[in-house]
Amino acid sequence: MDIQIATLCDFAADYGNGKMVINGTFDALRATKLPVVHPHCSLAMRICVLPEDSGDHRMTINIIDEDGNSVDPSKMPIRADMPIKVPDEVPFLTRNLVLNFQGLKFSSAGIYHVDVTVDGELVIRLPLRVVKVQGQAAPGPSPGE
């Protein structure tokens, strides 16, 4: 199993026929006040599986702070069963996965991570910086006041 694309972005959509649109990928949030709530973002992933990946799997997604705590313990980690069946005559399959997050709260400046595990093994760790800026937020994704 190979995760070909994994990114945080402003918006993503799977349009079918294997096509995914990703808009506004980012790895930093700038805020004039903390804690800060980011109103909306998406995690976009493209996964490629091979015939030997067939079987039952479990995916977990968690957004954590520097201490390893979920940013929203009431909603994370997100767990999903992931049964895979690649037909014998097919060399590989790709699937797009888009998760939308609403109202993510970051309590302080620092480094956060989006962790994706499959069957308990960390397969992707995306870093996310939350930066406090003075006055007007600097260019780039700003969750607001």
Secondary structure, DSSP 8 states (H G I E B T S, - for coil): -EEEEEEEEEEEEEEETTEEEEEEEESEEEESSSSEEEEEEEEEEEEEE-GGG-EEEEEEEEEE-TTS-BS-TTT-SEEEEEEE---TT-S-EEEEEEEEEEEEEE-SSEEEEEEEEETTEEEEEEEEEEEE-SSS--SS-----
